[in-house]
Amino acid sequence: MNSFTEINERQDVIRDKNSKAILKVDINAKNAWNKRKERNNQINTHENDINNIKKEIGIIKNMITELTNILEVDK
């Protein structure tokens, strides 16, 4: 039993007869969307990594400053 129907002669969508939902069936669009989503996830991961590195560099700078101050006091 076919539970889908075409919508107004459109090739890119179908309607589920049971739920009345409209579903996209364009595989190329889906693949392109998946690639964009993966790329955005990679960008977000890289941004988080860069921000973490910036924080760690700030901590290291503070440590160096503190050590320099300690060494100057000991002179």
KOLMARFI-244550 format. One record per residue (C-alpha): x, y, z. Coordinates in steps of 0.001 Angstrom, whole numbers, always signed. Layout:
! KOLMARFI-244550
<site><X>X</X><Y>Y</Y><Z>Z</Z></site>
...
***
This chain:
! KOLMARFI-244550
<site><X>+0</X><Y>+0</Y><Z>+0</Z></site>
<site><X>+1452</X><Y>+3349</Y><Z>-1075</Z></site>
<site><X>+1158</X><Y>+5868</Y><Z>+1759</Z></site>
<site><X>+2503</X><Y>+8842</Y><Z>-219</Z></site>
<site><X>+983</X><Y>+11085</Y><Z>-2884</Z></site>
<site><X>+2477</X><Y>+13644</Y><Z>-5227</Z></site>
<site><X>+1767</X><Y>+17318</Y><Z>-4605</Z></site>
<site><X>+649</X><Y>+19492</Y><Z>-7521</Z></site>
<site><X>+2989</X><Y>+17778</Y><Z>-9972</Z></site>
<site><X>+6059</X><Y>+18742</Y><Z>-7945</Z></site>
<site><X>+8962</X><Y>+16336</Y><Z>-8120</Z></site>
<site><X>+10780</X><Y>+17524</Y><Z>-4989</Z></site>
<site><X>+8074</X><Y>+16824</Y><Z>-2361</Z></site>
<site><X>+5445</X><Y>+14221</Y><Z>-1484</Z></site>
<site><X>+2661</X><Y>+14049</Y><Z>+1094</Z></site>
<site><X>+2351</X><Y>+11288</Y><Z>+3656</Z></site>
<site><X>-1285</X><Y>+10150</Y><Z>+3528</Z></site>
<site><X>-1316</X><Y>+9095</Y><Z>+7180</Z></site>
<site><X>+213</X><Y>+12145</Y><Z>+8861</Z></site>
<site><X>-469</X><Y>+14662</Y><Z>+6065</Z></site>
<site><X>+3179</X><Y>+15754</Y><Z>+6382</Z></site>
<site><X>+4946</X><Y>+17191</Y><Z>+3356</Z></site>
<site><X>+8306</X><Y>+15500</Y><Z>+2821</Z></site>
<site><X>+11220</X><Y>+16605</Y><Z>+652</Z></site>
<site><X>+12552</X><Y>+13840</Y><Z>-1570</Z></site>
<site><X>+15311</X><Y>+15749</Y><Z>-3397</Z></site>
<site><X>+18406</X><Y>+13646</Y><Z>-2593</Z></site>
<site><X>+20839</X><Y>+16231</Y><Z>-3993</Z></site>
<site><X>+19387</X><Y>+18939</Y><Z>-1746</Z></site>
<site><X>+19612</X><Y>+16605</Y><Z>+1242</Z></site>
<site><X>+23244</X><Y>+15762</Y><Z>+482</Z></site>
<site><X>+24100</X><Y>+19449</Y><Z>+59</Z></site>
<site><X>+22390</X><Y>+20232</Y><Z>+3373</Z></site>
<site><X>+24346</X><Y>+17450</Y><Z>+5109</Z></site>
<site><X>+27612</X><Y>+18837</Y><Z>+3726</Z></site>
<site><X>+26738</X><Y>+22371</Y><Z>+4909</Z></site>
<site><X>+25799</X><Y>+21040</Y><Z>+8341</Z></site>
<site><X>+29061</X><Y>+19092</Y><Z>+8640</Z></site>
<site><X>+31067</X><Y>+22127</Y><Z>+7496</Z></site>
<site><X>+29316</X><Y>+24354</Y><Z>+10049</Z></site>
<site><X>+30030</X><Y>+21793</Y><Z>+12775</Z></site>
<site><X>+33707</X><Y>+21782</Y><Z>+11803</Z></site>
<site><X>+33811</X><Y>+25591</Y><Z>+11868</Z></site>
<site><X>+32203</X><Y>+25648</Y><Z>+15331</Z></site>
<site><X>+34715</X><Y>+23084</Y><Z>+16588</Z></site>
<site><X>+37614</X><Y>+25110</Y><Z>+15198</Z></site>
<site><X>+36246</X><Y>+28309</Y><Z>+16745</Z></site>
<site><X>+35987</X><Y>+26594</Y><Z>+20134</Z></site>
<site><X>+39536</X><Y>+25259</Y><Z>+19801</Z></site>
<site><X>+40860</X><Y>+28731</Y><Z>+18922</Z></site>
<site><X>+39041</X><Y>+30314</Y><Z>+21862</Z></site>
<site><X>+40464</X><Y>+27673</Y><Z>+24229</Z></site>
<site><X>+43968</X><Y>+28298</Y><Z>+22908</Z></site>
<site><X>+43520</X><Y>+32060</Y><Z>+23417</Z></site>
<site><X>+42487</X><Y>+31463</Y><Z>+27040</Z></site>
<site><X>+45476</X><Y>+29175</Y><Z>+27620</Z></site>
<site><X>+47856</X><Y>+31738</Y><Z>+26098</Z></site>
<site><X>+46413</X><Y>+34369</Y><Z>+28461</Z></site>
<site><X>+47059</X><Y>+32075</Y><Z>+31417</Z></site>
<site><X>+50640</X><Y>+31456</Y><Z>+30259</Z></site>
<site><X>+51226</X><Y>+35222</Y><Z>+29833</Z></site>
<site><X>+50016</X><Y>+35813</Y><Z>+33388</Z></site>
<site><X>+52312</X><Y>+33086</Y><Z>+34703</Z></site>
<site><X>+55303</X><Y>+34598</Y><Z>+32895</Z></site>
<site><X>+54461</X><Y>+38036</Y><Z>+34279</Z></site>
<site><X>+54236</X><Y>+36642</Y><Z>+37802</Z></site>
<site><X>+57550</X><Y>+34803</Y><Z>+37421</Z></site>
<site><X>+59204</X><Y>+37932</Y><Z>+36042</Z></site>
<site><X>+57929</X><Y>+39942</Y><Z>+39010</Z></site>
<site><X>+59232</X><Y>+37328</Y><Z>+41449</Z></site>
<site><X>+62663</X><Y>+37326</Y><Z>+39786</Z></site>
<site><X>+62838</X><Y>+41141</Y><Z>+39882</Z></site>
<site><X>+62029</X><Y>+41183</Y><Z>+43595</Z></site>
<site><X>+64812</X><Y>+38663</Y><Z>+44286</Z></site>
<site><X>+67470</X><Y>+40884</Y><Z>+42631</Z></site>
***
